[in-house]
Amino acid sequence: MTIGQTQAVQGLQKSEAQFNQAASKIAQSPFSSSAPADVADLSTQAIALLQSKNSFEANIQVLKVDNQMSQTLLNVVG
């Protein structure tokens, strides 16, 4: 595994952990519109979900580019 692949996989794992943590907090929070703090917390967790999604997608792109570079190198050498 290349350094880029290793870092991308670690990034995927961090994204997954962040996603799971935010989803868990959303699932545990009471959905009461009477408490502004709860709404703010839900907003914070929703943003965390979006950030983890974007990070996950970026790391997938890194893996795709790494794969394309490896294929190109093999085609040139091979």
mmCIF file of the N, C-alpha and C atoms, coordinates in Angstrom:
data_MODEL
# 
_entry.id   MODEL 
# 
loop_
_atom_site.group_PDB 
_atom_site.id 
_atom_site.type_symbol 
_atom_site.label_atom_id 
_atom_site.label_alt_id 
_atom_site.label_comp_id 
_atom_site.label_asym_id 
_atom_site.label_entity_id 
_atom_site.label_seq_id 
_atom_site.pdbx_PDB_ins_code 
_atom_site.Cartn_x 
_atom_site.Cartn_y 
_atom_site.Cartn_z 
_atom_site.occupancy 
_atom_site.B_iso_or_equiv 
_atom_site.pdbx_formal_charge 
_atom_site.auth_seq_id 
_atom_site.auth_comp_id 
_atom_site.auth_asym_id 
_atom_site.auth_atom_id 
_atom_site.pdbx_PDB_model_num 
ATOM 1   N N  . MET A 1 1  ? 0.845   -1.173 0.000   1.00 0.00 ? 1  MET A N  1 
ATOM 2   C CA . MET A 1 1  ? 0.000   0.000  0.000   1.00 0.00 ? 1  MET A CA 1 
ATOM 3   C C  . MET A 1 1  ? 0.895   1.243  0.000   1.00 0.00 ? 1  MET A C  1 
ATOM 4   N N  . THR A 1 2  ? 0.573   2.206  -0.839  1.00 0.00 ? 2  THR A N  1 
ATOM 5   C CA . THR A 1 2  ? 1.370   3.428  -0.922  1.00 0.00 ? 2  THR A CA 1 
ATOM 6   C C  . THR A 1 2  ? 1.040   4.363  0.231   1.00 0.00 ? 2  THR A C  1 
ATOM 7   N N  . ILE A 1 3  ? 1.886   5.377  0.389   1.00 0.00 ? 3  ILE A N  1 
ATOM 8   C CA . ILE A 1 3  ? 1.655   6.361  1.456   1.00 0.00 ? 3  ILE A CA 1 
ATOM 9   C C  . ILE A 1 3  ? 0.329   7.080  1.232   1.00 0.00 ? 3  ILE A C  1 
ATOM 10  N N  . GLY A 1 4  ? 0.051   7.431  -0.032  1.00 0.00 ? 4  GLY A N  1 
ATOM 11  C CA . GLY A 1 4  ? -1.211  8.102  -0.345  1.00 0.00 ? 4  GLY A CA 1 
ATOM 12  C C  . GLY A 1 4  ? -2.412  7.246  -0.011  1.00 0.00 ? 4  GLY A C  1 
ATOM 13  N N  . GLN A 1 5  ? -2.319  5.966  -0.328  1.00 0.00 ? 5  GLN A N  1 
ATOM 14  C CA . GLN A 1 5  ? -3.420  5.054  -0.015  1.00 0.00 ? 5  GLN A CA 1 
ATOM 15  C C  . GLN A 1 5  ? -3.605  4.919  1.490   1.00 0.00 ? 5  GLN A C  1 
ATOM 16  N N  . THR A 1 6  ? -2.514  4.802  2.203   1.00 0.00 ? 6  THR A N  1 
ATOM 17  C CA . THR A 1 6  ? -2.582  4.663  3.659   1.00 0.00 ? 6  THR A CA 1 
ATOM 18  C C  . THR A 1 6  ? -3.240  5.888  4.291   1.00 0.00 ? 6  THR A C  1 
ATOM 19  N N  . GLN A 1 7  ? -2.821  7.078  3.844   1.00 0.00 ? 7  GLN A N  1 
ATOM 20  C CA . GLN A 1 7  ? -3.396  8.296  4.397   1.00 0.00 ? 7  GLN A CA 1 
ATOM 21  C C  . GLN A 1 7  ? -4.874  8.431  4.020   1.00 0.00 ? 7  GLN A C  1 
ATOM 22  N N  . ALA A 1 8  ? -5.228  8.031  2.795   1.00 0.00 ? 8  ALA A N  1 
ATOM 23  C CA . ALA A 1 8  ? -6.631  8.114  2.374   1.00 0.00 ? 8  ALA A CA 1 
ATOM 24  C C  . ALA A 1 8  ? -7.499  7.161  3.191   1.00 0.00 ? 8  ALA A C  1 
ATOM 25  N N  . VAL A 1 9  ? -6.995  5.973  3.449   1.00 0.00 ? 9  VAL A N  1 
ATOM 26  C CA . VAL A 1 9  ? -7.752  5.005  4.246   1.00 0.00 ? 9  VAL A CA 1 
ATOM 27  C C  . VAL A 1 9  ? -7.912  5.518  5.674   1.00 0.00 ? 9  VAL A C  1 
ATOM 28  N N  . GLN A 1 10 ? -6.861  6.105  6.226   1.00 0.00 ? 10 GLN A N  1 
ATOM 29  C CA . GLN A 1 10 ? -6.967  6.691  7.563   1.00 0.00 ? 10 GLN A CA 1 
ATOM 30  C C  . GLN A 1 10 ? -7.985  7.828  7.578   1.00 0.00 ? 10 GLN A C  1 
ATOM 31  N N  . GLY A 1 11 ? -7.996  8.625  6.514   1.00 0.00 ? 11 GLY A N  1 
ATOM 32  C CA . GLY A 1 11 ? -8.974  9.693  6.396   1.00 0.00 ? 11 GLY A CA 1 
ATOM 33  C C  . GLY A 1 11 ? -10.390 9.154  6.324   1.00 0.00 ? 11 GLY A C  1 
ATOM 34  N N  . LEU A 1 12 ? -10.570 8.052  5.591   1.00 0.00 ? 12 LEU A N  1 
ATOM 35  C CA . LEU A 1 12 ? -11.890 7.417  5.520   1.00 0.00 ? 12 LEU A CA 1 
ATOM 36  C C  . LEU A 1 12 ? -12.341 6.941  6.891   1.00 0.00 ? 12 LEU A C  1 
ATOM 37  N N  . GLN A 1 13 ? -11.415 6.372  7.631   1.00 0.00 ? 13 GLN A N  1 
ATOM 38  C CA . GLN A 1 13 ? -11.754 5.886  8.970   1.00 0.00 ? 13 GLN A CA 1 
ATOM 39  C C  . GLN A 1 13 ? -12.123 7.035  9.903   1.00 0.00 ? 13 GLN A C  1 
ATOM 40  N N  . LYS A 1 14 ? -11.397 8.154  9.807   1.00 0.00 ? 14 LYS A N  1 
ATOM 41  C CA . LYS A 1 14 ? -11.715 9.317  10.637  1.00 0.00 ? 14 LYS A CA 1 
ATOM 42  C C  . LYS A 1 14 ? -13.082 9.891  10.247  1.00 0.00 ? 14 LYS A C  1 
ATOM 43  N N  . SER A 1 15 ? -13.348 9.928  8.947   1.00 0.00 ? 15 SER A N  1 
ATOM 44  C CA . SER A 1 15 ? -14.648 10.429 8.469   1.00 0.00 ? 15 SER A CA 1 
ATOM 45  C C  . SER A 1 15 ? -15.775 9.561  8.990   1.00 0.00 ? 15 SER A C  1 
ATOM 46  N N  . GLU A 1 16 ? -15.563 8.250  8.943   1.00 0.00 ? 16 GLU A N  1 
ATOM 47  C CA . GLU A 1 16 ? -16.586 7.325  9.426   1.00 0.00 ? 16 GLU A CA 1 
ATOM 48  C C  . GLU A 1 16 ? -16.831 7.523  10.921  1.00 0.00 ? 16 GLU A C  1 
ATOM 49  N N  . ALA A 1 17 ? -15.756 7.689  11.681  1.00 0.00 ? 17 ALA A N  1 
ATOM 50  C CA . ALA A 1 17 ? -15.898 7.891  13.127  1.00 0.00 ? 17 ALA A CA 1 
ATOM 51  C C  . ALA A 1 17 ? -16.641 9.196  13.418  1.00 0.00 ? 17 ALA A C  1 
ATOM 52  N N  . GLN A 1 18 ? -16.303 10.267 12.685  1.00 0.00 ? 18 GLN A N  1 
ATOM 53  C CA . GLN A 1 18 ? -16.984 11.547 12.871  1.00 0.00 ? 18 GLN A CA 1 
ATOM 54  C C  . GLN A 1 18 ? -18.456 11.432 12.509  1.00 0.00 ? 18 GLN A C  1 
ATOM 55  N N  . PHE A 1 19 ? -18.744 10.740 11.416  1.00 0.00 ? 19 PHE A N  1 
ATOM 56  C CA . PHE A 1 19 ? -20.123 10.545 10.981  1.00 0.00 ? 19 PHE A CA 1 
ATOM 57  C C  . PHE A 1 19 ? -20.916 9.778  12.035  1.00 0.00 ? 19 PHE A C  1 
ATOM 58  N N  . ASN A 1 20 ? -20.347 8.679  12.516  1.00 0.00 ? 20 ASN A N  1 
ATOM 59  C CA . ASN A 1 20 ? -21.034 7.860  13.522  1.00 0.00 ? 20 ASN A CA 1 
ATOM 60  C C  . ASN A 1 20 ? -21.277 8.631  14.818  1.00 0.00 ? 20 ASN A C  1 
ATOM 61  N N  . GLN A 1 21 ? -20.305 9.446  15.217  1.00 0.00 ? 21 GLN A N  1 
ATOM 62  C CA . GLN A 1 21 ? -20.464 10.228 16.440  1.00 0.00 ? 21 GLN A CA 1 
ATOM 63  C C  . GLN A 1 21 ? -21.582 11.256 16.284  1.00 0.00 ? 21 GLN A C  1 
ATOM 64  N N  . ALA A 1 22 ? -21.591 11.962 15.167  1.00 0.00 ? 22 ALA A N  1 
ATOM 65  C CA . ALA A 1 22 ? -22.631 12.973 14.942  1.00 0.00 ? 22 ALA A CA 1 
ATOM 66  C C  . ALA A 1 22 ? -24.003 12.323 14.826  1.00 0.00 ? 22 ALA A C  1 
ATOM 67  N N  . ALA A 1 23 ? -24.084 11.207 14.108  1.00 0.00 ? 23 ALA A N  1 
ATOM 68  C CA . ALA A 1 23 ? -25.363 10.519 13.953  1.00 0.00 ? 23 ALA A CA 1 
ATOM 69  C C  . ALA A 1 23 ? -25.879 10.023 15.299  1.00 0.00 ? 23 ALA A C  1 
ATOM 70  N N  . SER A 1 24 ? -24.967 9.542  16.129  1.00 0.00 ? 24 SER A N  1 
ATOM 71  C CA . SER A 1 24 ? -25.354 9.066  17.457  1.00 0.00 ? 24 SER A CA 1 
ATOM 72  C C  . SER A 1 24 ? -25.894 10.208 18.318  1.00 0.00 ? 24 SER A C  1 
ATOM 73  N N  . LYS A 1 25 ? -25.230 11.358 18.254  1.00 0.00 ? 25 LYS A N  1 
ATOM 74  C CA . LYS A 1 25 ? -25.694 12.510 19.036  1.00 0.00 ? 25 LYS A CA 1 
ATOM 75  C C  . LYS A 1 25 ? -27.052 12.990 18.549  1.00 0.00 ? 25 LYS A C  1 
ATOM 76  N N  . ILE A 1 26 ? -27.269 12.965 17.244  1.00 0.00 ? 26 ILE A N  1 
ATOM 77  C CA . ILE A 1 26 ? -28.571 13.364 16.710  1.00 0.00 ? 26 ILE A CA 1 
ATOM 78  C C  . ILE A 1 26 ? -29.645 12.386 17.170  1.00 0.00 ? 26 ILE A C  1 
ATOM 79  N N  . ALA A 1 27 ? -29.335 11.098 17.143  1.00 0.00 ? 27 ALA A N  1 
ATOM 80  C CA . ALA A 1 27 ? -30.309 10.083 17.540  1.00 0.00 ? 27 ALA A CA 1 
ATOM 81  C C  . ALA A 1 27 ? -30.659 10.181 19.021  1.00 0.00 ? 27 ALA A C  1 
ATOM 82  N N  . GLN A 1 28 ? -29.712 10.619 19.845  1.00 0.00 ? 28 GLN A N  1 
ATOM 83  C CA . GLN A 1 28 ? -29.944 10.689 21.285  1.00 0.00 ? 28 GLN A CA 1 
ATOM 84  C C  . GLN A 1 28 ? -30.575 12.000 21.739  1.00 0.00 ? 28 GLN A C  1 
ATOM 85  N N  . SER A 1 29 ? -30.514 13.021 20.912  1.00 0.00 ? 29 SER A N  1 
ATOM 86  C CA . SER A 1 29 ? -31.015 14.327 21.358  1.00 0.00 ? 29 SER A CA 1 
ATOM 87  C C  . SER A 1 29 ? -32.535 14.386 21.263  1.00 0.00 ? 29 SER A C  1 
ATOM 88  N N  . PRO A 1 30 ? -33.158 15.061 22.215  1.00 0.00 ? 30 PRO A N  1 
ATOM 89  C CA . PRO A 1 30 ? -34.616 15.223 22.156  1.00 0.00 ? 30 PRO A CA 1 
ATOM 90  C C  . PRO A 1 30 ? -34.981 16.226 21.060  1.00 0.00 ? 30 PRO A C  1 
ATOM 91  N N  . PHE A 1 31 ? -35.999 15.928 20.306  1.00 0.00 ? 31 PHE A N  1 
ATOM 92  C CA . PHE A 1 31 ? -36.433 16.806 19.233  1.00 0.00 ? 31 PHE A CA 1 
ATOM 93  C C  . PHE A 1 31 ? -37.511 17.757 19.739  1.00 0.00 ? 31 PHE A C  1 
ATOM 94  N N  . SER A 1 32 ? -37.075 18.650 20.602  1.00 0.00 ? 32 SER A N  1 
ATOM 95  C CA . SER A 1 32 ? -37.989 19.628 21.186  1.00 0.00 ? 32 SER A CA 1 
ATOM 96  C C  . SER A 1 32 ? -37.684 20.999 20.608  1.00 0.00 ? 32 SER A C  1 
ATOM 97  N N  . SER A 1 33 ? -38.676 21.593 19.948  1.00 0.00 ? 33 SER A N  1 
ATOM 98  C CA . SER A 1 33 ? -38.458 22.915 19.364  1.00 0.00 ? 33 SER A CA 1 
ATOM 99  C C  . SER A 1 33 ? -38.508 24.020 20.405  1.00 0.00 ? 33 SER A C  1 
ATOM 100 N N  . SER A 1 34 ? -38.852 23.682 21.638  1.00 0.00 ? 34 SER A N  1 
ATOM 101 C CA . SER A 1 34 ? -38.963 24.698 22.682  1.00 0.00 ? 34 SER A CA 1 
ATOM 102 C C  . SER A 1 34 ? -37.603 25.059 23.279  1.00 0.00 ? 34 SER A C  1 
ATOM 103 N N  . ALA A 1 35 ? -36.606 24.262 23.039  1.00 0.00 ? 35 ALA A N  1 
ATOM 104 C CA . ALA A 1 35 ? -35.291 24.526 23.616  1.00 0.00 ? 35 ALA A CA 1 
ATOM 105 C C  . ALA A 1 35 ? -34.310 24.950 22.523  1.00 0.00 ? 35 ALA A C  1 
ATOM 106 N N  . PRO A 1 36 ? -33.927 26.213 22.468  1.00 0.00 ? 36 PRO A N  1 
ATOM 107 C CA . PRO A 1 36 ? -33.013 26.687 21.422  1.00 0.00 ? 36 PRO A CA 1 
ATOM 108 C C  . PRO A 1 36 ? -31.659 25.988 21.443  1.00 0.00 ? 36 PRO A C  1 
ATOM 109 N N  . ALA A 1 37 ? -31.201 25.577 22.614  1.00 0.00 ? 37 ALA A N  1 
ATOM 110 C CA . ALA A 1 37 ? -29.909 24.890 22.698  1.00 0.00 ? 37 ALA A CA 1 
ATOM 111 C C  . ALA A 1 37 ? -29.963 23.575 21.930  1.00 0.00 ? 37 ALA A C  1 
ATOM 112 N N  . ASP A 1 38 ? -31.088 22.887 21.988  1.00 0.00 ? 38 ASP A N  1 
ATOM 113 C CA . ASP A 1 38 ? -31.228 21.625 21.267  1.00 0.00 ? 38 ASP A CA 1 
ATOM 114 C C  . ASP A 1 38 ? -31.166 21.850 19.759  1.00 0.00 ? 38 ASP A C  1 
ATOM 115 N N  . VAL A 1 39 ? -31.803 22.914 19.286  1.00 0.00 ? 39 VAL A N  1 
ATOM 116 C CA . VAL A 1 39 ? -31.789 23.235 17.863  1.00 0.00 ? 39 VAL A CA 1 
ATOM 117 C C  . VAL A 1 39 ? -30.372 23.568 17.427  1.00 0.00 ? 39 VAL A C  1 
ATOM 118 N N  . ALA A 1 40 ? -29.655 24.326 18.243  1.00 0.00 ? 40 ALA A N  1 
ATOM 119 C CA . ALA A 1 40 ? -28.273 24.681 17.928  1.00 0.00 ? 40 ALA A CA 1 
ATOM 120 C C  . ALA A 1 40 ? -27.404 23.431 17.893  1.00 0.00 ? 40 ALA A C  1 
ATOM 121 N N  . ASP A 1 41 ? -27.620 22.523 18.838  1.00 0.00 ? 41 ASP A N  1 
ATOM 122 C CA . ASP A 1 41 ? -26.846 21.296 18.859  1.00 0.00 ? 41 ASP A CA 1 
ATOM 123 C C  . ASP A 1 41 ? -27.140 20.440 17.632  1.00 0.00 ? 41 ASP A C  1 
ATOM 124 N N  . LEU A 1 42 ? -28.412 20.371 17.242  1.00 0.00 ? 42 LEU A N  1 
ATOM 125 C CA . LEU A 1 42 ? -28.763 19.613 16.039  1.00 0.00 ? 42 LEU A CA 1 
ATOM 126 C C  . LEU A 1 42 ? -28.119 20.231 14.807  1.00 0.00 ? 42 LEU A C  1 
ATOM 127 N N  . SER A 1 43 ? -28.068 21.547 14.757  1.00 0.00 ? 43 SER A N  1 
ATOM 128 C CA . SER A 1 43 ? -27.416 22.223 13.637  1.00 0.00 ? 43 SER A CA 1 
ATOM 129 C C  . SER A 1 43 ? -25.929 21.900 13.601  1.00 0.00 ? 43 SER A C  1 
ATOM 130 N N  . THR A 1 44 ? -25.312 21.913 14.759  1.00 0.00 ? 44 THR A N  1 
ATOM 131 C CA . THR A 1 44 ? -23.889 21.593 14.853  1.00 0.00 ? 44 THR A CA 1 
ATOM 132 C C  . THR A 1 44 ? -23.630 20.168 14.371  1.00 0.00 ? 44 THR A C  1 
ATOM 133 N N  . GLN A 1 45 ? -24.487 19.243 14.782  1.00 0.00 ? 45 GLN A N  1 
ATOM 134 C CA . GLN A 1 45 ? -24.307 17.846 14.387  1.00 0.00 ? 45 GLN A CA 1 
ATOM 135 C C  . GLN A 1 45 ? -24.596 17.653 12.897  1.00 0.00 ? 45 GLN A C  1 
ATOM 136 N N  . ALA A 1 46 ? -25.553 18.393 12.363  1.00 0.00 ? 46 ALA A N  1 
ATOM 137 C CA . ALA A 1 46 ? -25.841 18.312 10.925  1.00 0.00 ? 46 ALA A CA 1 
ATOM 138 C C  . ALA A 1 46 ? -24.635 18.791 10.122  1.00 0.00 ? 46 ALA A C  1 
ATOM 139 N N  . ILE A 1 47 ? -24.000 19.852 10.603  1.00 0.00 ? 47 ILE A N  1 
ATOM 140 C CA . ILE A 1 47 ? -22.788 20.351 9.938   1.00 0.00 ? 47 ILE A CA 1 
ATOM 141 C C  . ILE A 1 47 ? -21.682 19.310 10.030  1.00 0.00 ? 47 ILE A C  1 
ATOM 142 N N  . ALA A 1 48 ? -21.557 18.656 11.170  1.00 0.00 ? 48 ALA A N  1 
ATOM 143 C CA . ALA A 1 48 ? -20.542 17.600 11.333  1.00 0.00 ? 48 ALA A CA 1 
ATOM 144 C C  . ALA A 1 48 ? -20.800 16.454 10.352  1.00 0.00 ? 48 ALA A C  1 
ATOM 145 N N  . LEU A 1 49 ? -22.073 16.124 10.143  1.00 0.00 ? 49 LEU A N  1 
ATOM 146 C CA . LEU A 1 49 ? -22.401 15.071 9.170   1.00 0.00 ? 49 LEU A CA 1 
ATOM 147 C C  . LEU A 1 49 ? -21.963 15.477 7.767   1.00 0.00 ? 49 LEU A C  1 
ATOM 148 N N  . LEU A 1 50 ? -22.243 16.715 7.398   1.00 0.00 ? 50 LEU A N  1 
ATOM 149 C CA . LEU A 1 50 ? -21.845 17.193 6.072   1.00 0.00 ? 50 LEU A CA 1 
ATOM 150 C C  . LEU A 1 50 ? -20.326 17.233 5.922   1.00 0.00 ? 50 LEU A C  1 
ATOM 151 N N  . GLN A 1 51 ? -19.630 17.657 6.968   1.00 0.00 ? 51 GLN A N  1 
ATOM 152 C CA . GLN A 1 51 ? -18.170 17.686 6.914   1.00 0.00 ? 51 GLN A CA 1 
ATOM 153 C C  . GLN A 1 51 ? -17.594 16.280 6.756   1.00 0.00 ? 51 GLN A C  1 
ATOM 154 N N  . SER A 1 52 ? -18.161 15.318 7.478   1.00 0.00 ? 52 SER A N  1 
ATOM 155 C CA . SER A 1 52 ? -17.647 13.953 7.369   1.00 0.00 ? 52 SER A CA 1 
ATOM 156 C C  . SER A 1 52 ? -17.936 13.376 5.990   1.00 0.00 ? 52 SER A C  1 
ATOM 157 N N  . LYS A 1 53 ? -19.093 13.721 5.413   1.00 0.00 ? 53 LYS A N  1 
ATOM 158 C CA . LYS A 1 53 ? -19.432 13.273 4.058   1.00 0.00 ? 53 LYS A CA 1 
ATOM 159 C C  . LYS A 1 53 ? -18.438 13.838 3.046   1.00 0.00 ? 53 LYS A C  1 
ATOM 160 N N  . ASN A 1 54 ? -18.152 15.142 3.157   1.00 0.00 ? 54 ASN A N  1 
ATOM 161 C CA . ASN A 1 54 ? -17.212 15.777 2.235   1.00 0.00 ? 54 ASN A CA 1 
ATOM 162 C C  . ASN A 1 54 ? -15.807 15.205 2.385   1.00 0.00 ? 54 ASN A C  1 
ATOM 163 N N  . SER A 1 55 ? -15.399 14.960 3.610   1.00 0.00 ? 55 SER A N  1 
ATOM 164 C CA . SER A 1 55 ? -14.084 14.372 3.854   1.00 0.00 ? 55 SER A CA 1 
ATOM 165 C C  . SER A 1 55 ? -14.005 12.966 3.275   1.00 0.00 ? 55 SER A C  1 
ATOM 166 N N  . PHE A 1 56 ? -15.062 12.197 3.455   1.00 0.00 ? 56 PHE A N  1 
ATOM 167 C CA . PHE A 1 56 ? -15.111 10.833 2.917   1.00 0.00 ? 56 PHE A CA 1 
ATOM 168 C C  . PHE A 1 56 ? -14.977 10.865 1.398   1.00 0.00 ? 56 PHE A C  1 
ATOM 169 N N  . GLU A 1 57 ? -15.749 11.754 0.751   1.00 0.00 ? 57 GLU A N  1 
ATOM 170 C CA . GLU A 1 57 ? -15.697 11.855 -0.709  1.00 0.00 ? 57 GLU A CA 1 
ATOM 171 C C  . GLU A 1 57 ? -14.315 12.294 -1.194  1.00 0.00 ? 57 GLU A C  1 
ATOM 172 N N  . ALA A 1 58 ? -13.681 13.204 -0.481  1.00 0.00 ? 58 ALA A N  1 
ATOM 173 C CA . ALA A 1 58 ? -12.339 13.662 -0.861  1.00 0.00 ? 58 ALA A CA 1 
ATOM 174 C C  . ALA A 1 58 ? -11.331 12.519 -0.775  1.00 0.00 ? 58 ALA A C  1 
ATOM 175 N N  . ASN A 1 59 ? -11.442 11.716 0.270   1.00 0.00 ? 59 ASN A N  1 
ATOM 176 C CA . ASN A 1 59 ? -10.521 10.592 0.417   1.00 0.00 ? 59 ASN A CA 1 
ATOM 177 C C  . ASN A 1 59 ? -10.769 9.508  -0.634  1.00 0.00 ? 59 ASN A C  1 
ATOM 178 N N  . ILE A 1 60 ? -12.010 9.334  -1.033  1.00 0.00 ? 60 ILE A N  1 
ATOM 179 C CA . ILE A 1 60 ? -12.311 8.402  -2.127  1.00 0.00 ? 60 ILE A CA 1 
ATOM 180 C C  . ILE A 1 60 ? -11.638 8.887  -3.406  1.00 0.00 ? 60 ILE A C  1 
ATOM 181 N N  . GLN A 1 61 ? -11.702 10.201 -3.653  1.00 0.00 ? 61 GLN A N  1 
ATOM 182 C CA . GLN A 1 61 ? -11.058 10.766 -4.844  1.00 0.00 ? 61 GLN A CA 1 
ATOM 183 C C  . GLN A 1 61 ? -9.550  10.537 -4.808  1.00 0.00 ? 61 GLN A C  1 
ATOM 184 N N  . VAL A 1 62 ? -8.940  10.668 -3.630  1.00 0.00 ? 62 VAL A N  1 
ATOM 185 C CA . VAL A 1 62 ? -7.504  10.417 -3.491  1.00 0.00 ? 62 VAL A CA 1 
ATOM 186 C C  . VAL A 1 62 ? -7.197  8.973  -3.891  1.00 0.00 ? 62 VAL A C  1 
ATOM 187 N N  . LEU A 1 63 ? -8.011  8.040  -3.440  1.00 0.00 ? 63 LEU A N  1 
ATOM 188 C CA . LEU A 1 63 ? -7.786  6.642  -3.800  1.00 0.00 ? 63 LEU A CA 1 
ATOM 189 C C  . LEU A 1 63 ? -7.952  6.421  -5.303  1.00 0.00 ? 63 LEU A C  1 
ATOM 190 N N  . LYS A 1 64 ? -8.934  7.080  -5.915  1.00 0.00 ? 64 LYS A N  1 
ATOM 191 C CA . LYS A 1 64 ? -9.145  6.941  -7.351  1.00 0.00 ? 64 LYS A CA 1 
ATOM 192 C C  . LYS A 1 64 ? -7.953  7.487  -8.135  1.00 0.00 ? 64 LYS A C  1 
ATOM 193 N N  . VAL A 1 65 ? -7.463  8.666  -7.742  1.00 0.00 ? 65 VAL A N  1 
ATOM 194 C CA . VAL A 1 65 ? -6.314  9.261  -8.427  1.00 0.00 ? 65 VAL A CA 1 
ATOM 195 C C  . VAL A 1 65 ? -5.083  8.394  -8.251  1.00 0.00 ? 65 VAL A C  1 
ATOM 196 N N  . ASP A 1 66 ? -4.883  7.887  -7.044  1.00 0.00 ? 66 ASP A N  1 
ATOM 197 C CA . ASP A 1 66 ? -3.746  6.999  -6.790  1.00 0.00 ? 66 ASP A CA 1 
ATOM 198 C C  . ASP A 1 66 ? -3.828  5.767  -7.687  1.00 0.00 ? 66 ASP A C  1 
ATOM 199 N N  . ASN A 1 67 ? -5.006  5.220  -7.836  1.00 0.00 ? 67 ASN A N  1 
ATOM 200 C CA . ASN A 1 67 ? -5.195  4.051  -8.692  1.00 0.00 ? 67 ASN A CA 1 
ATOM 201 C C  . ASN A 1 67 ? -4.904  4.400  -10.156 1.00 0.00 ? 67 ASN A C  1 
ATOM 202 N N  . GLN A 1 68 ? -5.394  5.549  -10.611 1.00 0.00 ? 68 GLN A N  1 
ATOM 203 C CA . GLN A 1 68 ? -5.139  5.981  -11.987 1.00 0.00 ? 68 GLN A CA 1 
ATOM 204 C C  . GLN A 1 68 ? -3.646  6.202  -12.239 1.00 0.00 ? 68 GLN A C  1 
ATOM 205 N N  . MET A 1 69 ? -2.973  6.806  -11.264 1.00 0.00 ? 69 MET A N  1 
ATOM 206 C CA . MET A 1 69 ? -1.535  7.033  -11.407 1.00 0.00 ? 69 MET A CA 1 
ATOM 207 C C  . MET A 1 69 ? -0.778  5.709  -11.474 1.00 0.00 ? 69 MET A C  1 
ATOM 208 N N  . SER A 1 70 ? -1.171  4.765  -10.652 1.00 0.00 ? 70 SER A N  1 
ATOM 209 C CA . SER A 1 70 ? -0.522  3.451  -10.668 1.00 0.00 ? 70 SER A CA 1 
ATOM 210 C C  . SER A 1 70 ? -0.751  2.747  -12.000 1.00 0.00 ? 70 SER A C  1 
ATOM 211 N N  . GLN A 1 71 ? -1.975  2.824  -12.517 1.00 0.00 ? 71 GLN A N  1 
ATOM 212 C CA . GLN A 1 71 ? -2.271  2.201  -13.805 1.00 0.00 ? 71 GLN A CA 1 
ATOM 213 C C  . GLN A 1 71 ? -1.471  2.849  -14.931 1.00 0.00 ? 71 GLN A C  1 
ATOM 214 N N  . THR A 1 72 ? -1.380  4.171  -14.913 1.00 0.00 ? 72 THR A N  1 
ATOM 215 C CA . THR A 1 72 ? -0.611  4.874  -15.934 1.00 0.00 ? 72 THR A CA 1 
ATOM 216 C C  . THR A 1 72 ? 0.862   4.487  -15.869 1.00 0.00 ? 72 THR A C  1 
ATOM 217 N N  . LEU A 1 73 ? 1.404   4.417  -14.656 1.00 0.00 ? 73 LEU A N  1 
ATOM 218 C CA . LEU A 1 73 ? 2.801   4.021  -14.483 1.00 0.00 ? 73 LEU A CA 1 
ATOM 219 C C  . LEU A 1 73 ? 3.034   2.611  -14.992 1.00 0.00 ? 73 LEU A C  1 
ATOM 220 N N  . LEU A 1 74 ? 2.128   1.705  -14.675 1.00 0.00 ? 74 LEU A N  1 
ATOM 221 C CA . LEU A 1 74 ? 2.266   0.322  -15.167 1.00 0.00 ? 74 LEU A CA 1 
ATOM 222 C C  . LEU A 1 74 ? 2.183   0.249  -16.689 1.00 0.00 ? 74 LEU A C  1 
ATOM 223 N N  . ASN A 1 75 ? 1.322   1.058  -17.282 1.00 0.00 ? 75 ASN A N  1 
ATOM 224 C CA . ASN A 1 75 ? 1.214   1.082  -18.733 1.00 0.00 ? 75 ASN A CA 1 
ATOM 225 C C  . ASN A 1 75 ? 2.473   1.633  -19.383 1.00 0.00 ? 75 ASN A C  1 
ATOM 226 N N  . VAL A 1 76 ? 3.085   2.645  -18.763 1.00 0.00 ? 76 VAL A N  1 
ATOM 227 C CA . VAL A 1 76 ? 4.303   3.242  -19.325 1.00 0.00 ? 76 VAL A CA 1 
ATOM 228 C C  . VAL A 1 76 ? 5.473   2.275  -19.180 1.00 0.00 ? 76 VAL A C  1 
ATOM 229 N N  . VAL A 1 77 ? 5.592   1.663  -18.006 1.00 0.00 ? 77 VAL A N  1 
ATOM 230 C CA . VAL A 1 77 ? 6.707   0.752  -17.727 1.00 0.00 ? 77 VAL A CA 1 
ATOM 231 C C  . VAL A 1 77 ? 6.498   -0.576 -18.441 1.00 0.00 ? 77 VAL A C  1 
ATOM 232 N N  . GLY A 1 78 ? 5.269   -1.054 -18.417 1.00 0.00 ? 78 GLY A N  1 
ATOM 233 C CA . GLY A 1 78 ? 4.947   -2.393 -18.885 1.00 0.00 ? 78 GLY A CA 1 
ATOM 234 C C  . GLY A 1 78 ? 4.995   -2.573 -20.341 1.00 0.00 ? 78 GLY A C  1 
# 
